Amino acid sequence: MKSCKITALIFSIFLFIFFIYGNTAAQAQTSNSASAMKIIKAEGCLSCHTINGSGGSVGPSLSKEGTKGHSIHWLKVQIADPNKHFSGSIMPQFNLEPAQLEEVAQYLKSLK
């Protein structure tokens, strides 16, 4: 009987920690997504690319970028200097601050 109470207590603590951590992670991802989208919009990326139904069609859709297997490093290089991956690319170079570049790459990697 005593072991059942201990198991129930441990399970309750686990659920509490999971609830707190899960909510914090979801809030952080939502915040990062909003911040990354702000950068993406400010830089004019949606003039050529589509994300979740919004944007242009000159460049490829980025809506499922996270499923393509590109690393964060690959995405950062693609944003900063697209000609390194695709010689003659019409995509312009974007001179983002390192933190902005990381944020946008992380966001794109999360799109599934």
Gaussian input, Z-matrix of N, CA and C with variables (Angstrom, degrees):
# hf/3-21g

backbone

0 1
 N
 C     1     B1
 C     2     B2     1     A1
 N     3     B3     2     A2     1     D1
 C     4     B4     3     A3     2     D2
 C     5     B5     4     A4     3     D3
 N     6     B6     5     A5     4     D4
 C     7     B7     6     A6     5     D5
 C     8     B8     7     A7     6     D6
 N     9     B9     8     A8     7     D7
 C    10    B10     9     A9     8     D8
 C    11    B11    10    A10     9     D9
 N    12    B12    11    A11    10    D10
 C    13    B13    12    A12    11    D11
 C    14    B14    13    A13    12    D12
 N    15    B15    14    A14    13    D13
 C    16    B16    15    A15    14    D14
 C    17    B17    16    A16    15    D15
 N    18    B18    17    A17    16    D16
 C    19    B19    18    A18    17    D17
 C    20    B20    19    A19    18    D18
 N    21    B21    20    A20    19    D19
 C    22    B22    21    A21    20    D20
 C    23    B23    22    A22    21    D21
 N    24    B24    23    A23    22    D22
 C    25    B25    24    A24    23    D23
 C    26    B26    25    A25    24    D24
 N    27    B27    26    A26    25    D25
 C    28    B28    27    A27    26    D26
 C    29    B29    28    A28    27    D27
 N    30    B30    29    A29    28    D28
 C    31    B31    30    A30    29    D29
 C    32    B32    31    A31    30    D30
 N    33    B33    32    A32    31    D31
 C    34    B34    33    A33    32    D32
 C    35    B35    34    A34    33    D33
 N    36    B36    35    A35    34    D34
 C    37    B37    36    A36    35    D35
 C    38    B38    37    A37    36    D36
 N    39    B39    38    A38    37    D37
 C    40    B40    39    A39    38    D38
 C    41    B41    40    A40    39    D39
 N    42    B42    41    A41    40    D40
 C    43    B43    42    A42    41    D41
 C    44    B44    43    A43    42    D42
 N    45    B45    44    A44    43    D43
 C    46    B46    45    A45    44    D44
 C    47    B47    46    A46    45    D45
 N    48    B48    47    A47    46    D46
 C    49    B49    48    A48    47    D47
 C    50    B50    49    A49    48    D48
 N    51    B51    50    A50    49    D49
 C    52    B52    51    A51    50    D50
 C    53    B53    52    A52    51    D51
 N    54    B54    53    A53    52    D52
 C    55    B55    54    A54    53    D53
 C    56    B56    55    A55    54    D54
 N    57    B57    56    A56    55    D55
 C    58    B58    57    A57    56    D56
 C    59    B59    58    A58    57    D57
 N    60    B60    59    A59    58    D58
 C    61    B61    60    A60    59    D59
 C    62    B62    61    A61    60    D60
 N    63    B63    62    A62    61    D61
 C    64    B64    63    A63    62    D62
 C    65    B65    64    A64    63    D63
 N    66    B66    65    A65    64    D64
 C    67    B67    66    A66    65    D65
 C    68    B68    67    A67    66    D66
 N    69    B69    68    A68    67    D67
 C    70    B70    69    A69    68    D68
 C    71    B71    70    A70    69    D69
 N    72    B72    71    A71    70    D70
 C    73    B73    72    A72    71    D71
 C    74    B74    73    A73    72    D72
 N    75    B75    74    A74    73    D73
 C    76    B76    75    A75    74    D74
 C    77    B77    76    A76    75    D75
 N    78    B78    77    A77    76    D76
 C    79    B79    78    A78    77    D77
 C    80    B80    79    A79    78    D78
 N    81    B81    80    A80    79    D79
 C    82    B82    81    A81    80    D80
 C    83    B83    82    A82    81    D81
 N    84    B84    83    A83    82    D82
 C    85    B85    84    A84    83    D83
 C    86    B86    85    A85    84    D84
 N    87    B87    86    A86    85    D85
 C    88    B88    87    A87    86    D86
 C    89    B89    88    A88    87    D87
 N    90    B90    89    A89    88    D88
 C    91    B91    90    A90    89    D89
 C    92    B92    91    A91    90    D90
 N    93    B93    92    A92    91    D91
 C    94    B94    93    A93    92    D92
 C    95    B95    94    A94    93    D93
 N    96    B96    95    A95    94    D94
 C    97    B97    96    A96    95    D95
 C    98    B98    97    A97    96    D96
 N    99    B99    98    A98    97    D97
 C   100   B100    99    A99    98    D98
 C   101   B101   100   A100    99    D99
 N   102   B102   101   A101   100   D100
 C   103   B103   102   A102   101   D101
 C   104   B104   103   A103   102   D102
 N   105   B105   104   A104   103   D103
 C   106   B106   105   A105   104   D104
 C   107   B107   106   A106   105   D105
 N   108   B108   107   A107   106   D106
 C   109   B109   108   A108   107   D107
 C   110   B110   109   A109   108   D108
 N   111   B111   110   A110   109   D109
 C   112   B112   111   A111   110   D110
 C   113   B113   112   A112   111   D111
 N   114   B114   113   A113   112   D112
 C   115   B115   114   A114   113   D113
 C   116   B116   115   A115   114   D114
 N   117   B117   116   A116   115   D115
 C   118   B118   117   A117   116   D116
 C   119   B119   118   A118   117   D117
 N   120   B120   119   A119   118   D118
 C   121   B121   120   A120   119   D119
 C   122   B122   121   A121   120   D120
 N   123   B123   122   A122   121   D121
 C   124   B124   123   A123   122   D122
 C   125   B125   124   A124   123   D123
 N   126   B126   125   A125   124   D124
 C   127   B127   126   A126   125   D125
 C   128   B128   127   A127   126   D126
 N   129   B129   128   A128   127   D127
 C   130   B130   129   A129   128   D128
 C   131   B131   130   A130   129   D129
 N   132   B132   131   A131   130   D130
 C   133   B133   132   A132   131   D131
 C   134   B134   133   A133   132   D132
 N   135   B135   134   A134   133   D133
 C   136   B136   135   A135   134   D134
 C   137   B137   136   A136   135   D135
 N   138   B138   137   A137   136   D136
 C   139   B139   138   A138   137   D137
 C   140   B140   139   A139   138   D138
 N   141   B141   140   A140   139   D139
 C   142   B142   141   A141   140   D140
 C   143   B143   142   A142   141   D141
 N   144   B144   143   A143   142   D142
 C   145   B145   144   A144   143   D143
 C   146   B146   145   A145   144   D144
 N   147   B147   146   A146   145   D145
 C   148   B148   147   A147   146   D146
 C   149   B149   148   A148   147   D147
 N   150   B150   149   A149   148   D148
 C   151   B151   150   A150   149   D149
 C   152   B152   151   A151   150   D150
 N   153   B153   152   A152   151   D151
 C   154   B154   153   A153   152   D152
 C   155   B155   154   A154   153   D153
 N   156   B156   155   A155   154   D154
 C   157   B157   156   A156   155   D155
 C   158   B158   157   A157   156   D156
 N   159   B159   158   A158   157   D157
 C   160   B160   159   A159   158   D158
 C   161   B161   160   A160   159   D159
 N   162   B162   161   A161   160   D160
 C   163   B163   162   A162   161   D161
 C   164   B164   163   A163   162   D162
 N   165   B165   164   A164   163   D163
 C   166   B166   165   A165   164   D164
 C   167   B167   166   A166   165   D165
 N   168   B168   167   A167   166   D166
 C   169   B169   168   A168   167   D167
 C   170   B170   169   A169   168   D168
 N   171   B171   170   A170   169   D169
 C   172   B172   171   A171   170   D170
 C   173   B173   172   A172   171   D171
 N   174   B174   173   A173   172   D172
 C   175   B175   174   A174   173   D173
 C   176   B176   175   A175   174   D174
 N   177   B177   176   A176   175   D175
 C   178   B178   177   A177   176   D176
 C   179   B179   178   A178   177   D177
 N   180   B180   179   A179   178   D178
 C   181   B181   180   A180   179   D179
 C   182   B182   181   A181   180   D180
 N   183   B183   182   A182   181   D181
 C   184   B184   183   A183   182   D182
 C   185   B185   184   A184   183   D183
 N   186   B186   185   A185   184   D184
 C   187   B187   186   A186   185   D185
 C   188   B188   187   A187   186   D186
 N   189   B189   188   A188   187   D187
 C   190   B190   189   A189   188   D188
 C   191   B191   190   A190   189   D189
 N   192   B192   191   A191   190   D190
 C   193   B193   192   A192   191   D191
 C   194   B194   193   A193   192   D192
 N   195   B195   194   A194   193   D193
 C   196   B196   195   A195   194   D194
 C   197   B197   196   A196   195   D195
 N   198   B198   197   A197   196   D196
 C   199   B199   198   A198   197   D197
 C   200   B200   199   A199   198   D198
 N   201   B201   200   A200   199   D199
 C   202   B202   201   A201   200   D200
 C   203   B203   202   A202   201   D201
 N   204   B204   203   A203   202   D202
 C   205   B205   204   A204   203   D203
 C   206   B206   205   A205   204   D204
 N   207   B207   206   A206   205   D205
 C   208   B208   207   A207   206   D206
 C   209   B209   208   A208   207   D207
 N   210   B210   209   A209   208   D208
 C   211   B211   210   A210   209   D209
 C   212   B212   211   A211   210   D210
 N   213   B213   212   A212   211   D211
 C   214   B214   213   A213   212   D212
 C   215   B215   214   A214   213   D213
 N   216   B216   215   A215   214   D214
 C   217   B217   216   A216   215   D215
 C   218   B218   217   A217   216   D216
 N   219   B219   218   A218   217   D217
 C   220   B220   219   A219   218   D218
 C   221   B221   220   A220   219   D219
 N   222   B222   221   A221   220   D220
 C   223   B223   222   A222   221   D221
 C   224   B224   223   A223   222   D222
 N   225   B225   224   A224   223   D223
 C   226   B226   225   A225   224   D224
 C   227   B227   226   A226   225   D225
 N   228   B228   227   A227   226   D226
 C   229   B229   228   A228   227   D227
 C   230   B230   229   A229   228   D228
 N   231   B231   230   A230   229   D229
 C   232   B232   231   A231   230   D230
 C   233   B233   232   A232   231   D231
 N   234   B234   233   A233   232   D232
 C   235   B235   234   A234   233   D233
 C   236   B236   235   A235   234   D234
 N   237   B237   236   A236   235   D235
 C   238   B238   237   A237   236   D236
 C   239   B239   238   A238   237   D237
 N   240   B240   239   A239   238   D238
 C   241   B241   240   A240   239   D239
 C   242   B242   241   A241   240   D240
 N   243   B243   242   A242   241   D241
 C   244   B244   243   A243   242   D242
 C   245   B245   244   A244   243   D243
 N   246   B246   245   A245   244   D244
 C   247   B247   246   A246   245   D245
 C   248   B248   247   A247   246   D246
 N   249   B249   248   A248   247   D247
 C   250   B250   249   A249   248   D248
 C   251   B251   250   A250   249   D249
 N   252   B252   251   A251   250   D250
 C   253   B253   252   A252   251   D251
 C   254   B254   253   A253   252   D252
 N   255   B255   254   A254   253   D253
 C   256   B256   255   A255   254   D254
 C   257   B257   256   A256   255   D255
 N   258   B258   257   A257   256   D256
 C   259   B259   258   A258   257   D257
 C   260   B260   259   A259   258   D258
 N   261   B261   260   A260   259   D259
 C   262   B262   261   A261   260   D260
 C   263   B263   262   A262   261   D261
 N   264   B264   263   A263   262   D262
 C   265   B265   264   A264   263   D263
 C   266   B266   265   A265   264   D264
 N   267   B267   266   A266   265   D265
 C   268   B268   267   A267   266   D266
 C   269   B269   268   A268   267   D267
 N   270   B270   269   A269   268   D268
 C   271   B271   270   A270   269   D269
 C   272   B272   271   A271   270   D270
 N   273   B273   272   A272   271   D271
 C   274   B274   273   A273   272   D272
 C   275   B275   274   A274   273   D273
 N   276   B276   275   A275   274   D274
 C   277   B277   276   A276   275   D275
 C   278   B278   277   A277   276   D276
 N   279   B279   278   A278   277   D277
 C   280   B280   279   A279   278   D278
 C   281   B281   280   A280   279   D279
 N   282   B282   281   A281   280   D280
 C   283   B283   282   A282   281   D281
 C   284   B284   283   A283   282   D282
 N   285   B285   284   A284   283   D283
 C   286   B286   285   A285   284   D284
 C   287   B287   286   A286   285   D285
 N   288   B288   287   A287   286   D286
 C   289   B289   288   A288   287   D287
 C   290   B290   289   A289   288   D288
 N   291   B291   290   A290   289   D289
 C   292   B292   291   A291   290   D290
 C   293   B293   292   A292   291   D291
 N   294   B294   293   A293   292   D292
 C   295   B295   294   A294   293   D293
 C   296   B296   295   A295   294   D294
 N   297   B297   296   A296   295   D295
 C   298   B298   297   A297   296   D296
 C   299   B299   298   A298   297   D297
 N   300   B300   299   A299   298   D298
 C   301   B301   300   A300   299   D299
 C   302   B302   301   A301   300   D300
 N   303   B303   302   A302   301   D301
 C   304   B304   303   A303   302   D302
 C   305   B305   304   A304   303   D303
 N   306   B306   305   A305   304   D304
 C   307   B307   306   A306   305   D305
 C   308   B308   307   A307   306   D306
 N   309   B309   308   A308   307   D307
 C   310   B310   309   A309   308   D308
 C   311   B311   310   A310   309   D309
 N   312   B312   311   A311   310   D310
 C   313   B313   312   A312   311   D311
 C   314   B314   313   A313   312   D312
 N   315   B315   314   A314   313   D313
 C   316   B316   315   A315   314   D314
 C   317   B317   316   A316   315   D315
 N   318   B318   317   A317   316   D316
 C   319   B319   318   A318   317   D317
 C   320   B320   319   A319   318   D318
 N   321   B321   320   A320   319   D319
 C   322   B322   321   A321   320   D320
 C   323   B323   322   A322   321   D321
 N   324   B324   323   A323   322   D322
 C   325   B325   324   A324   323   D323
 C   326   B326   325   A325   324   D324
 N   327   B327   326   A326   325   D325
 C   328   B328   327   A327   326   D326
 C   329   B329   328   A328   327   D327
 N   330   B330   329   A329   328   D328
 C   331   B331   330   A330   329   D329
 C   332   B332   331   A331   330   D330
 N   333   B333   332   A332   331   D331
 C   334   B334   333   A333   332   D332
 C   335   B335   334   A334   333   D333

   B1=1.4478
   B2=1.5355
   B3=1.3412
   B4=1.4604
   B5=1.5289
   B6=1.3428
   B7=1.4608
   B8=1.5311
   B9=1.3292
   B10=1.4676
   B11=1.5197
   B12=1.3355
   B13=1.4705
   B14=1.5299
   B15=1.3237
   B16=1.4656
   B17=1.5249
   B18=1.3191
   B19=1.4687
   B20=1.5192
   B21=1.3221
   B22=1.4623
   B23=1.5271
   B24=1.3262
   B25=1.4655
   B26=1.5278
   B27=1.3290
   B28=1.4711
   B29=1.5296
   B30=1.3216
   B31=1.4614
   B32=1.5270
   B33=1.3401
   B34=1.4677
   B35=1.5204
   B36=1.3356
   B37=1.4718
   B38=1.5225
   B39=1.3276
   B40=1.4615
   B41=1.5289
   B42=1.3281
   B43=1.4666
   B44=1.5174
   B45=1.3257
   B46=1.4562
   B47=1.5271
   B48=1.3434
   B49=1.4694
   B50=1.5263
   B51=1.3193
   B52=1.4596
   B53=1.5293
   B54=1.3268
   B55=1.4704
   B56=1.5212
   B57=1.3272
   B58=1.4682
   B59=1.5265
   B60=1.3350
   B61=1.4567
   B62=1.5228
   B63=1.3150
   B64=1.4625
   B65=1.5071
   B66=1.3146
   B67=1.4665
   B68=1.5206
   B69=1.3196
   B70=1.4668
   B71=1.5190
   B72=1.3184
   B73=1.4585
   B74=1.5273
   B75=1.3318
   B76=1.4622
   B77=1.5254
   B78=1.3345
   B79=1.4628
   B80=1.5218
   B81=1.3260
   B82=1.4609
   B83=1.5163
   B84=1.3425
   B85=1.4557
   B86=1.5186
   B87=1.3372
   B88=1.4621
   B89=1.5170
   B90=1.3313
   B91=1.4600
   B92=1.5244
   B93=1.3472
   B94=1.4599
   B95=1.5171
   B96=1.3273
   B97=1.4566
   B98=1.5181
   B99=1.3201
   B100=1.4641
   B101=1.5210
   B102=1.3209
   B103=1.4553
   B104=1.5289
   B105=1.3293
   B106=1.4694
   B107=1.5225
   B108=1.3283
   B109=1.4714
   B110=1.5284
   B111=1.3091
   B112=1.4707
   B113=1.5353
   B114=1.3316
   B115=1.4664
   B116=1.5270
   B117=1.3258
   B118=1.4682
   B119=1.5248
   B120=1.3232
   B121=1.4722
   B122=1.5226
   B123=1.3288
   B124=1.4699
   B125=1.5250
   B126=1.3348
   B127=1.4590
   B128=1.5308
   B129=1.3238
   B130=1.4601
   B131=1.5268
   B132=1.3198
   B133=1.4735
   B134=1.5317
   B135=1.3376
   B136=1.4600
   B137=1.5289
   B138=1.3182
   B139=1.4617
   B140=1.5285
   B141=1.3277
   B142=1.4683
   B143=1.5240
   B144=1.3254
   B145=1.4653
   B146=1.5222
   B147=1.3207
   B148=1.4627
   B149=1.5213
   B150=1.3295
   B151=1.4621
   B152=1.5178
   B153=1.3173
   B154=1.4697
   B155=1.5265
   B156=1.3187
   B157=1.4559
   B158=1.5180
   B159=1.3270
   B160=1.4652
   B161=1.5158
   B162=1.3264
   B163=1.4512
   B164=1.5088
   B165=1.3137
   B166=1.4629
   B167=1.5097
   B168=1.3245
   B169=1.4684
   B170=1.5314
   B171=1.3224
   B172=1.4613
   B173=1.5292
   B174=1.3315
   B175=1.4622
   B176=1.5194
   B177=1.3094
   B178=1.4642
   B179=1.5297
   B180=1.3189
   B181=1.4566
   B182=1.5248
   B183=1.3129
   B184=1.4614
   B185=1.5236
   B186=1.3195
   B187=1.4626
   B188=1.5235
   B189=1.3115
   B190=1.4677
   B191=1.5270
   B192=1.3151
   B193=1.4695
   B194=1.5264
   B195=1.3144
   B196=1.4560
   B197=1.5173
   B198=1.3193
   B199=1.4688
   B200=1.5291
   B201=1.3148
   B202=1.4639
   B203=1.5245
   B204=1.3228
   B205=1.4548
   B206=1.5157
   B207=1.3269
   B208=1.4576
   B209=1.5242
   B210=1.3161
   B211=1.4657
   B212=1.5283
   B213=1.3195
   B214=1.4675
   B215=1.5277
   B216=1.3276
   B217=1.4731
   B218=1.5345
   B219=1.3301
   B220=1.4674
   B221=1.5218
   B222=1.3276
   B223=1.4691
   B224=1.5281
   B225=1.3312
   B226=1.4671
   B227=1.5229
   B228=1.3282
   B229=1.4670
   B230=1.5235
   B231=1.3116
   B232=1.4676
   B233=1.5262
   B234=1.3216
   B235=1.4640
   B236=1.5263
   B237=1.3236
   B238=1.4661
   B239=1.5293
   B240=1.3284
   B241=1.4651
   B242=1.5309
   B243=1.3335
   B244=1.4626
   B245=1.5244
   B246=1.3199
   B247=1.4654
   B248=1.5287
   B249=1.3211
   B250=1.4725
   B251=1.5173
   B252=1.3280
   B253=1.4629
   B254=1.5233
   B255=1.3049
   B256=1.4687
   B257=1.5249
   B258=1.3026
   B259=1.4578
   B260=1.5230
   B261=1.3087
   B262=1.4613
   B263=1.5189
   B264=1.3083
   B265=1.4614
   B266=1.5227
   B267=1.3200
   B268=1.4662
   B269=1.5277
   B270=1.3296
   B271=1.4628
   B272=1.5207
   B273=1.3352
   B274=1.4673
   B275=1.5224
   B276=1.3190
   B277=1.4591
   B278=1.5255
   B279=1.3170
   B280=1.4588
   B281=1.5237
   B282=1.3153
   B283=1.4651
   B284=1.5192
   B285=1.3109
   B286=1.4526
   B287=1.5233
   B288=1.3119
   B289=1.4635
   B290=1.5334
   B291=1.3223
   B292=1.4680
   B293=1.5373
   B294=1.3198
   B295=1.4736
   B296=1.5267
   B297=1.3286
   B298=1.4691
   B299=1.5255
   B300=1.3132
   B301=1.4608
   B302=1.5305
   B303=1.3087
   B304=1.4633
   B305=1.5319
   B306=1.3086
   B307=1.4634
   B308=1.5245
   B309=1.3188
   B310=1.4644
   B311=1.5321
   B312=1.3242
   B313=1.4701
   B314=1.5289
   B315=1.3200
   B316=1.4703
   B317=1.5284
   B318=1.3115
   B319=1.4629
   B320=1.5334
   B321=1.3240
   B322=1.4629
   B323=1.5236
   B324=1.3112
   B325=1.4605
   B326=1.5379
   B327=1.3312
   B328=1.4650
   B329=1.5272
   B330=1.3315
   B331=1.4738
   B332=1.5234
   B333=1.3154
   B334=1.4740
   B335=1.5140
   A1=110.62
   A2=114.49
   A3=119.43
   A4=111.10
   A5=117.53
   A6=120.65
   A7=111.49
   A8=117.74
   A9=121.00
   A10=110.77
   A11=116.77
   A12=120.78
   A13=110.33
   A14=116.34
   A15=120.50
   A16=110.13
   A17=116.64
   A18=120.69
   A19=110.51
   A20=117.40
   A21=121.63
   A22=110.45
   A23=116.71
   A24=120.98
   A25=110.09
   A26=117.07
   A27=121.31
   A28=109.91
   A29=116.52
   A30=120.54
   A31=110.87
   A32=116.97
   A33=121.15
   A34=110.96
   A35=115.72
   A36=119.61
   A37=110.13
   A38=117.11
   A39=121.62
   A40=110.66
   A41=117.54
   A42=120.89
   A43=111.58
   A44=116.70
   A45=120.67
   A46=110.54
   A47=116.57
   A48=120.67
   A49=110.37
   A50=116.51
   A51=120.29
   A52=110.76
   A53=117.39
   A54=121.59
   A55=110.50
   A56=117.21
   A57=121.31
   A58=110.55
   A59=117.97
   A60=121.33
   A61=111.06
   A62=117.31
   A63=121.46
   A64=111.97
   A65=117.33
   A66=120.90
   A67=111.19
   A68=117.52
   A69=121.13
   A70=110.66
   A71=117.67
   A72=121.57
   A73=110.96
   A74=117.08
   A75=120.64
   A76=110.78
   A77=116.50
   A78=119.58
   A79=110.79
   A80=117.05
   A81=120.86
   A82=110.85
   A83=117.64
   A84=120.53
   A85=110.83
   A86=117.45
   A87=120.97
   A88=110.24
   A89=116.71
   A90=121.42
   A91=110.63
   A92=117.35
   A93=121.17
   A94=110.96
   A95=117.52
   A96=121.41
   A97=110.36
   A98=116.68
   A99=120.73
   A100=110.50
   A101=116.33
   A102=120.54
   A103=111.14
   A104=116.87
   A105=120.67
   A106=110.32
   A107=117.30
   A108=119.84
   A109=111.23
   A110=116.90
   A111=120.32
   A112=109.93
   A113=116.52
   A114=121.37
   A115=110.02
   A116=116.46
   A117=121.87
   A118=110.98
   A119=116.56
   A120=120.60
   A121=111.18
   A122=116.94
   A123=120.92
   A124=112.12
   A125=116.56
   A126=120.97
   A127=112.49
   A128=117.45
   A129=121.29
   A130=114.41
   A131=117.71
   A132=121.01
   A133=112.14
   A134=115.81
   A135=119.56
   A136=112.63
   A137=116.81
   A138=119.31
   A139=109.98
   A140=115.90
   A141=120.97
   A142=113.69
   A143=116.75
   A144=121.27
   A145=111.21
   A146=115.32
   A147=122.43
   A148=108.83
   A149=114.79
   A150=121.10
   A151=106.49
   A152=115.35
   A153=122.51
   A154=112.96
   A155=116.28
   A156=121.77
   A157=115.83
   A158=118.54
   A159=121.15
   A160=109.63
   A161=115.83
   A162=120.18
   A163=113.32
   A164=114.57
   A165=121.59
   A166=112.99
   A167=113.71
   A168=118.85
   A169=112.64
   A170=117.77
   A171=120.67
   A172=109.99
   A173=116.21
   A174=121.64
   A175=109.86
   A176=116.42
   A177=119.24
   A178=111.98
   A179=115.42
   A180=120.96
   A181=108.77
   A182=115.14
   A183=120.59
   A184=111.46
   A185=116.60
   A186=122.07
   A187=113.60
   A188=117.96
   A189=121.53
   A190=110.72
   A191=115.32
   A192=120.62
   A193=112.14
   A194=116.88
   A195=120.81
   A196=114.73
   A197=117.34
   A198=120.64
   A199=112.47
   A200=117.80
   A201=121.23
   A202=113.88
   A203=117.31
   A204=120.60
   A205=115.54
   A206=117.91
   A207=119.94
   A208=110.10
   A209=115.96
   A210=120.89
   A211=109.82
   A212=115.45
   A213=120.95
   A214=109.10
   A215=116.77
   A216=120.59
   A217=110.37
   A218=117.22
   A219=121.08
   A220=110.02
   A221=116.89
   A222=120.84
   A223=111.06
   A224=117.08
   A225=119.90
   A226=111.04
   A227=116.84
   A228=120.25
   A229=109.37
   A230=117.61
   A231=121.59
   A232=111.34
   A233=116.47
   A234=120.72
   A235=110.36
   A236=116.71
   A237=121.18
   A238=113.30
   A239=117.41
   A240=120.49
   A241=110.40
   A242=117.16
   A243=121.07
   A244=115.07
   A245=117.98
   A246=120.38
   A247=112.84
   A248=117.42
   A249=119.82
   A250=110.62
   A251=117.28
   A252=120.71
   A253=112.12
   A254=115.68
   A255=120.75
   A256=109.18
   A257=116.06
   A258=121.04
   A259=109.82
   A260=116.06
   A261=121.16
   A262=113.85
   A263=117.88
   A264=121.79
   A265=110.59
   A266=116.21
   A267=119.90
   A268=111.38
   A269=116.05
   A270=119.77
   A271=109.21
   A272=117.25
   A273=119.14
   A274=111.32
   A275=115.47
   A276=121.15
   A277=108.26
   A278=116.17
   A279=120.73
   A280=108.19
   A281=115.51
   A282=121.89
   A283=109.69
   A284=115.62
   A285=120.87
   A286=109.95
   A287=115.42
   A288=120.48
   A289=107.26
   A290=118.18
   A291=119.72
   A292=113.82
   A293=117.26
   A294=120.26
   A295=110.95
   A296=116.84
   A297=120.61
   A298=110.41
   A299=116.19
   A300=121.69
   A301=110.17
   A302=116.32
   A303=121.75
   A304=110.40
   A305=116.25
   A306=121.06
   A307=111.73
   A308=116.91
   A309=120.83
   A310=110.10
   A311=117.32
   A312=120.43
   A313=110.74
   A314=117.30
   A315=121.01
   A316=110.41
   A317=116.01
   A318=119.88
   A319=110.84
   A320=116.32
   A321=119.59
   A322=111.00
   A323=117.21
   A324=122.10
   A325=111.02
   A326=117.12
   A327=120.71
   A328=113.76
   A329=116.89
   A330=119.78
   A331=110.01
   A332=115.49
   A333=120.86
   A334=111.02
   D1=-42.27
   D2=-179.17
   D3=-63.61
   D4=-39.00
   D5=-179.87
   D6=-66.69
   D7=-30.72
   D8=177.04
   D9=-66.75
   D10=-39.14
   D11=178.89
   D12=-67.33
   D13=-40.73
   D14=178.47
   D15=-65.42
   D16=-43.49
   D17=177.84
   D18=-61.29
   D19=-42.88
   D20=179.38
   D21=-64.52
   D22=-39.56
   D23=179.23
   D24=-65.34
   D25=-46.37
   D26=179.23
   D27=-61.26
   D28=-42.83
   D29=179.12
   D30=-62.98
   D31=-40.81
   D32=178.69
   D33=-63.28
   D34=-42.73
   D35=178.13
   D36=-63.50
   D37=-43.26
   D38=177.84
   D39=-58.44
   D40=-46.75
   D41=179.49
   D42=-61.80
   D43=-40.69
   D44=179.15
   D45=-62.47
   D46=-47.30
   D47=179.50
   D48=-63.02
   D49=-43.62
   D50=178.98
   D51=-61.37
   D52=-41.98
   D53=179.19
   D54=-62.04
   D55=-47.26
   D56=-179.34
   D57=-64.81
   D58=-49.30
   D59=-178.75
   D60=-65.04
   D61=-43.43
   D62=-179.46
   D63=-59.34
   D64=-44.15
   D65=179.12
   D66=-66.74
   D67=-40.40
   D68=179.22
   D69=-64.19
   D70=-43.96
   D71=179.54
   D72=-64.12
   D73=-41.66
   D74=179.28
   D75=-65.43
   D76=-40.64
   D77=178.82
   D78=-65.64
   D79=-41.28
   D80=179.28
   D81=-63.68
   D82=-42.07
   D83=179.96
   D84=-65.83
   D85=-41.34
   D86=178.41
   D87=-62.86
   D88=-42.74
   D89=179.24
   D90=-63.77
   D91=-45.19
   D92=179.26
   D93=-64.71
   D94=-38.15
   D95=179.16
   D96=-63.15
   D97=-44.70
   D98=-179.38
   D99=-64.98
   D100=-41.96
   D101=179.56
   D102=-66.35
   D103=-42.76
   D104=178.52
   D105=-63.90
   D106=-42.71
   D107=179.16
   D108=-64.16
   D109=-32.90
   D110=176.63
   D111=-62.46
   D112=-43.48
   D113=177.81
   D114=-65.25
   D115=-46.27
   D116=-179.23
   D117=-58.31
   D118=-43.91
   D119=178.68
   D120=-67.78
   D121=-43.72
   D122=-178.77
   D123=-62.91
   D124=-34.49
   D125=-178.60
   D126=-83.46
   D127=-7.24
   D128=177.04
   D129=82.30
   D130=17.84
   D131=-178.33
   D132=-60.21
   D133=-32.74
   D134=-177.89
   D135=-75.92
   D136=-2.79
   D137=173.03
   D138=-68.53
   D139=-29.53
   D140=-177.71
   D141=-116.20
   D142=-33.04
   D143=-174.93
   D144=-106.96
   D145=150.21
   D146=174.90
   D147=-103.47
   D148=136.50
   D149=171.41
   D150=-130.66
   D151=117.09
   D152=178.07
   D153=51.63
   D154=46.39
   D155=173.56
   D156=88.21
   D157=-4.79
   D158=179.59
   D159=-115.18
   D160=135.80
   D161=174.82
   D162=126.22
   D163=-169.23
   D164=-176.17
   D165=-93.66
   D166=-177.10
   D167=-176.64
   D168=-128.20
   D169=11.56
   D170=178.79
   D171=-68.33
   D172=-45.30
   D173=178.29
   D174=-99.81
   D175=172.48
   D176=-179.55
   D177=-67.38
   D178=153.45
   D179=174.33
   D180=-64.81
   D181=141.31
   D182=178.34
   D183=-106.06
   D184=5.32
   D185=-173.78
   D186=-58.36
   D187=-30.24
   D188=-179.56
   D189=-124.15
   D190=34.30
   D191=-177.05
   D192=-56.99
   D193=-34.03
   D194=-178.80
   D195=-66.98
   D196=-12.55
   D197=179.97
   D198=-93.55
   D199=-2.92
   D200=-173.40
   D201=-88.05
   D202=-6.59
   D203=176.25
   D204=83.41
   D205=9.09
   D206=178.50
   D207=-78.13
   D208=140.40
   D209=178.08
   D210=-78.07
   D211=166.82
   D212=174.93
   D213=-59.38
   D214=-43.09
   D215=179.09
   D216=-59.51
   D217=-45.81
   D218=179.88
   D219=-58.71
   D220=-44.70
   D221=-179.40
   D222=-63.28
   D223=-41.16
   D224=179.63
   D225=-64.51
   D226=-41.83
   D227=177.48
   D228=-63.97
   D229=-42.72
   D230=-179.35
   D231=-59.66
   D232=-40.66
   D233=-179.65
   D234=-71.87
   D235=-45.13
   D236=-175.08
   D237=-75.33
   D238=-36.21
   D239=-177.20
   D240=-153.38
   D241=77.86
   D242=-175.20
   D243=-58.35
   D244=-23.70
   D245=179.57
   D246=-67.71
   D247=-16.90
   D248=176.78
   D249=-68.29
   D250=-29.54
   D251=178.60
   D252=-97.55
   D253=-36.97
   D254=-175.60
   D255=-132.81
   D256=95.76
   D257=-179.14
   D258=-58.08
   D259=131.66
   D260=-179.54
   D261=82.69
   D262=12.14
   D263=179.83
   D264=-59.33
   D265=141.33
   D266=177.14
   D267=-85.70
   D268=-7.02
   D269=178.10
   D270=-69.13
   D271=129.80
   D272=178.92
   D273=-74.80
   D274=161.61
   D275=172.99
   D276=-77.54
   D277=144.66
   D278=176.97
   D279=-118.32
   D280=124.12
   D281=-178.63
   D282=-96.78
   D283=72.89
   D284=179.46
   D285=-85.80
   D286=155.48
   D287=171.58
   D288=-63.27
   D289=150.19
   D290=-179.32
   D291=-52.38
   D292=-40.63
   D293=179.94
   D294=-66.32
   D295=-38.78
   D296=177.95
   D297=-66.36
   D298=-43.36
   D299=179.74
   D300=-60.21
   D301=-44.66
   D302=178.11
   D303=-62.13
   D304=-44.58
   D305=-178.08
   D306=-62.74
   D307=-45.46
   D308=179.71
   D309=-66.31
   D310=-43.27
   D311=179.64
   D312=-62.83
   D313=-43.02
   D314=177.96
   D315=-61.76
   D316=-41.91
   D317=179.58
   D318=-64.10
   D319=-47.88
   D320=179.47
   D321=-60.28
   D322=-39.49
   D323=178.59
   D324=-63.29
   D325=-28.32
   D326=-178.75
   D327=-80.50
   D328=-12.99
   D329=-176.34
   D330=-75.77
   D331=118.09
   D332=-177.10
   D333=-130.17

